[in-house]
Amino acid sequence: MSEHIDTTRLQSDLRYRFDYLSKFLNFTKEDVTLLNSLAPIIFPQIKFITEQIYNKLYSFDVIKKYFLLRNNDFESFSSEEETNTTVISAQTDFRKDMLSVYLKKIFIQTEWNDIFLQYLSQIGEIHTESDHTESTNVDYIHVNMLLGYLESLLFDIIWKEESFDNTKKRLSIRTINKVFRIQNDFFAMHYGFSLEQGINQNTPLKKQTKCLFK
């Protein structure tokens, strides 16, 4: 018999949504423990990861143009002495720091409690118009690709780790895949991808984001 899942609660109850995702993906306490064990391997590579991420983002004009816009948090850079280049550099450094913090939290969190789920949810929310701040209208496609590229960088690091046997590598890669499927869903949730909108609906969703990993 199929387990009943309340679609209304999926839209309104973050814990209930996470529990459903976890059951479907078989994301368990063992996965969290495995993530914690990867921290000593991943942490020394975080600077490399963030540099690769932003090199990739800046390699396409369709996304790079949004990083050339002054973020509201950097309005203090308004004196004549500050050039636009200085502001953009400061904004990029800030976003790299936020991405670093995010990665560290993923790998050191010992319990995926409600506070941590709210953090993951807010990572999605602050990149969309749902946070009620000015948007730079960056499509979800770029967020989705960013998560995929970040995931592949982590896969490469794990696959090249000589201290891991093949079983540890396989389990680690599988766990990281589960993590980013959950995170991607939390993004989609805030973009307004409703469960009530069927696959035959012709009108595409046009929810937009503010910036990437702000």
Stockholm file with secondary structure:
# STOCKHOLM 1.0

chainA/1-214         MSEHIDTTRLQSDLRYRFDYLSKFLNFTKEDVTLLNSLAPIIFPQIKFITEQIYNKLYSFDVIKKYFLLRNNDFESFSSEEETNTTVISAQTDFRKDMLSVYLKKIFIQTEWNDIFLQYLSQIGEIHTESDHTESTNVDYIHVNMLLGYLESLLFDIIWKEESFDNTKKRLSIRTINKVFRIQNDFFAMHYGFSLEQGINQNTPLKKQTKCLFK
#=GR chainA/1-214 SS CCCCCCHHHHHHCHHHHHHHHHHHHTCCHHHHHHHHHHHHHHGGGHHHHHHHHHHHHTTCHHHHHHHTSCCGGGTTCCSTTSCHHHHHHHHHHHHHHHHHHHHHHHHHCSCCCHHHHHHHHHHHHTTSGGGCSCCCCEEHHHHHHHHHHHHHHHHHHHHTCTTSCHHHHHHHHHHHHHHHHHHHHHHHHHHTCCTTSCTTCCSCCCCEESCSCC
#=GC SS_cons         CCCCCCHHHHHHCHHHHHHHHHHHHTCCHHHHHHHHHHHHHHGGGHHHHHHHHHHHHTTCHHHHHHHTSCCGGGTTCCSTTSCHHHHHHHHHHHHHHHHHHHHHHHHHCSCCCHHHHHHHHHHHHTTSGGGCSCCCCEEHHHHHHHHHHHHHHHHHHHHTCTTSCHHHHHHHHHHHHHHHHHHHHHHHHHHTCCTTSCTTCCSCCCCEESCSCC
//
